[in-house]
Amino acid sequence: MTACYLEKILLGEDRGPVSWLIRALLWPLSLIYRVGLWAYLSLYGIGIRKRCRLGVRVISVGNLTFGGTGKTPAVQTLCRMLAEQGKRVAVLSRGYGGSARGVVVVSDGDRVASDSAEAGDEPMLLARTLPGVAVIVGKDRRESGRLACERFSPDVIVLDDGMQYWQLHRELDIAVLDARKPFGSGFVMPMGDLREPASGLRRAGVILLNHACAITEAEYGALAARISRLAPNAQLFRCAHEPVCFRNVESGEESDLTWATGRKIAAFCGIGRPEAFIEMLEALGASVEANIIFDDHYRLTERDITRIIDAARGVEAIVTTEKDIARLGERIALPNLHALVIRLEIEDSSRLADKING
């Protein structure tokens, strides 16, 4: 049985009889996980376990499922909002995919002092795109949070992918949901891709509904009603990934979106939903002559670089994502390489700014 098939089962994309049999076999493990999680969280509820308090405002950005719902762009937007309010901001990330042991300062806000091999892809992307914001990685975010407070004296700490990091107290939980599949497969791990039951959404004070434009108003109304029942105290915001410009990686020169119109390009990426990136390029009018897809967090080899160059023969440019650029680091050996710069646009962002300001 291939890993790809198992992934389709986990994500709820395969609903055939064999997949249901596998889910049935995994159901007892899922039940054990749910009971264990309930027992663990109950220790916090009755005060036996205590959440660490850092003494500054902490805002968590996370989700209910595995996979890409748009957490990193949400962190970027949130940090920019806070910076515009004059706040000193630090980001704490686990550094998934990186080799770092202990706490590592990826950026002090002025200088990037690490690479994606050590820090992981998302922290490097945040460090490169958020000037003035300190980025620290470490599995124990109580420890990295203390270091952030000691070295950078932030007004606000943003916890990247922190919804299930129970050990640290925060003043606000922001949950990012994909409107097209807000609760993933509907099954809790390992039976499905939910990290916790959908009822965990009640902890959220803000819910960002990504790709909201991809569903009808009737579907949005039904989903908003369900979210309201699960999280009655949360404020709901529609949002979407929007392309901003193309940036020449070598020169740093930016071109508007019309740059892609009619241009023959080769595209590559290693992200959670690669098809969305390709669809966006085509929607901008690019002629995607070749596209090469890698697994999320995949680290390119020299053979991969050669493969991309070979696939790009006869095209005018190679285009990838900012996340992939952060992963490449100084190993950029691709001719005429461009990054599509994408931002998360949030409806009624002024209301969100007021909310995160506390």
N, C-alpha and C positions, 0 to 999 in steps of 0.2 A: 504494500500500500504506500503510495507516494506521499511526501510531505505536502505537496500541493493539494492533494485530495483531502488530507486531514485538515488543512487550513480552510478549505471550503466548508467542511463540516463545522469547524469551530466558529466560522463567521456566519453560519446559517445559510450559505449560498447553495448547498446541496441538501435537498429534502427528500431524497430517494429512500427506499426501504433499508438499504444497507447503512446509510447515514443515521437513520432513526435507531437501528439496532445498536450502532456504536454509541449513540447518545444514551440509550437505555443502559448500556454497560457502564457508562461514565456517571450516570445519575447518582449512585450511592456516594461516589467521591465528591460530587458537587454538593450533596446534602451534608456530608461531613465538613466540607469547607465552610458552608453557610453557618452551620451550628458552631463551628470553631470560631468563626469571625464574630458571631453574635456574642459568644462567651467572652472573647477578648475585649470587645468594645464595652461590654457590661462592666468590666473591671474599671474602665474610665468613668462610666456612668455613676458607679457607687463610690468612686473616690479611692479605690485601692491603688490604681495606677494614676499618675499625675502627668499631664502634658507640660512640656517645657515652655516657659514664657521668656521671650527674649527682651522684653522691655520696650519694644518698638512695635509699630503697627505692622502686622504680617498679613499678606493677602495671598491666598493659594489659587492657582489656576490648574485645573485638572479635568478629568472626565470619568465616565463610568466604564468605558470599554477599553480593550487593547486596540492599538492602531491609531491612525491619524484622523483626528477630528478638527485639528487646527489649533492645538494648544500653543505651539511656539509662536505663530503669528499673533495669537491673543496676548501672549506675554510681551511681545514687541509693542503692540498697540497700547497695552496697559502701562508699560514703562515710559513710553513717550508722553502719555497723558499726565502721568505723575511728574515727569520732568518739566512739562509745560506749566505745571502748578508750582514750580520752584522747589520740588522735593528732591532730596538726595535718595537715590534708589540703589538697592543691591538685589541681585537675583541669586537664589540658591537652586542648584540643579543637582540631580543625582549623578549626571555624567554617564548616562547609559551608552555602552559601546566603547568607552574610553578605558585606558589601562591604569588610570590614577588610583593610587592607594592612599587613603587619608584625605585631607583637605588640600585642594589646589586652587590658587587664585588664577583664574583664566584671564581676567582683565581687571585692572584697577580703575577703569573708566577712561584712562588716557592711553594705556599701552596694553596690547594683547601679549601675554607672556606664556602661552601654551599653544598646543596644536590639537587637532581633532583626534589624533591617535591616543593622546593622553587624556583629553578632557571630554571627548565625545562630540558628535556632530552638532546637536542643538546648542550646547553651551558656546561652541565656537561661532555659530551663526549669530547668537545673541551678542557675543563679545564684539564681533565685527560690525554689527549693524546698530548698536546702541552706545554711541559715544557718551561718556559721562556716567555710565552705569557700570558698577562693579559686578562681575560675574564670578561666582565661586562654586566649585563642584565638590561633592563629597557624599558618600552614602549616608553618613550620620549628619542630618541637616540641623540637628541641635548644635553639634560641634561647629559646622560651617557657619551657622547663624551667629554663634558667639564670636567667631573670628571676624565676621563681617561687621559686627557692632564695634569690636575693639579697634579694627583698622580703618573703617570707613565711616563710622558714625551715621548710618543711614536714617532717614526719617521713615522710610517704608522698606520692608523686605518683601520681595515677590518670590513665592515658592513655586517653581516650575514643576508641573506634573505632581502636585502635592495633595490631591484630594484623598488619596489613601495613605498619606503619611500621618498616621494618627498621633505620633509622639510629640508633635510640635503644635502649640496653640496658635490659632490665627483669629483675626478679627473678622475676616471675610473669606468665604469660599466661593470661587467662580467656577462653574461647571460649563464646559463646552460640549454641546451636542451637535451631531450631524442630523439636520432635519430629515434627510432621506432615510436614515436608519438610526433614530435617536437612542435606541436601547439595544443596538447590535443584533445579535441572533436571538436575544430574549432569554438566553440561558446563562447561568453563572458558571464560571470556570470550575473544573476543566471540561464541563459539558458544552460550554459556549465561550463567548468572548467578554462577558460581563465580569468586571473585577469585583463587583459587589451587587447585591440586588438593587433594582431600580429605586426602591424606597430610600436608598442612601442619598438620593437627590434632595431630601428634606434638609440636609445640612447646608445647602447652597443658599447664598443671599443674592447671587446674580447668576442667571443662566444665559449663555450666549448660544443662540440657535443658528449654527453655521449652515450655509447653502439654503437659506430659507426661501430664496427665489426659485428653487428647484421643485417646490411643492405648490399645490393650488391653495387658494384662500380657504377652501373648505377643509383641506387636509391640515392647514396651519391652525385653523380654529379648533379642530378636534385635538390636535397635538397640544396646543396651548391649554386646553381644558384639562387634559391628562396631567401635564406638567404642574398646573395649578393645584391639582389634588395631591400630587406627590410632594410639592414644595410650595406650600401656601404662602410662605413669607418671602419668596424669591421674586426679584424683578426680572422680566424676560426681555431680551433684546435680539432682534434679527440682525444677522451679519452675513458677510460673504467675502470670499477671496477676490480681490480685484487686481488685475495687472496694472502696474504703474509706468514702467519703462523698461528698456533694455540697456544693460550696462556692458560696455566692452571691458573685459576683465583685465587686459593688459594695460590699457590707457586710462581706464576709469571713466571714459567719456560715456555720457548717457544719451540715448536716442528715444524719441517718443514712440508710441505703439505702432504708428504707421510704418516704422522701419521694417516690420515683418511682412507687410502686404506684398504678396507676389514673390517673396524671397525664398529661394531654395535653401533649406537648412537640414542639418542632421541634428537630432535631439537625443540626449541621454539623461537618465536620472536614476536615483536610488532612493525613493521616498515611499511613503505609505500608500498613496493612491497615484501611481504613475500615469494612469490613463487620463486623469483629470488635467495633468500638465500638458499632455499631448493634445487633448481636446481644446485647451485654452490657446495653444499656439495656432491650431487650425482655425479657431474662431477669430483670431487676429489676422487671418489671411495668409499665414505662412504656408508654404508648400513643404511639408515634412517628408523629405525623400528617404530618410532612414531614421529609425528610432531604436535605441538600445536601452533596455530596462535591466536594472540590477535590483537585488533585494534591498530593502530598507536597511540603512546603516552599513551596507556593504563597502569594504575598503578596496578601491581600485588597485590593480596590479599594473606593472608595465605592459603586460600582455593585453590587458583591458584598454589601456591607452592606445596601443597599436591598433586594436580592433576598432576603436572609435575613429581614429584617423583614417583607416581603410574604408570605413563606412561613409566617411565624409568626403571622399574624393568626388569632385565635380559639383559640390554644393558651395554656396556663398558664405556660410557661417555655421558654426556649431553652437547650439544653445542648450543650456542646462538651468538648474535651479540655484538659488543662493545657498541652499543647504549643501548641494553637491560641490559648490565652489569652496565652501568652508571646509569640506572634507578633503578636497584636493590640496589646500594650503599652498605651500611653495612648490609643489610638484606639478605645476601647470605647464604642460608641454603640448597643448592643443592649439592649433592655429586658428586665429579669428574666433576666439571663444567669447561668447556673450552669456550673461545671466539675465533671465526674466525676473524682474523685481516685482514681488507681489506683496500687497498689504491687506490686512483684514479691515474692511470698512464696516462700521457698526452704526446701525440706525439709532438716531437719538443719542449720539455719543455724549452730548452735554449732560444728559441725565445720568449716564454711566460715570462721567467724570465726577459729578457730585456724590455719587454713591461710593466710589473708591476713596474719595477724600475723607469719608467718615463724618 
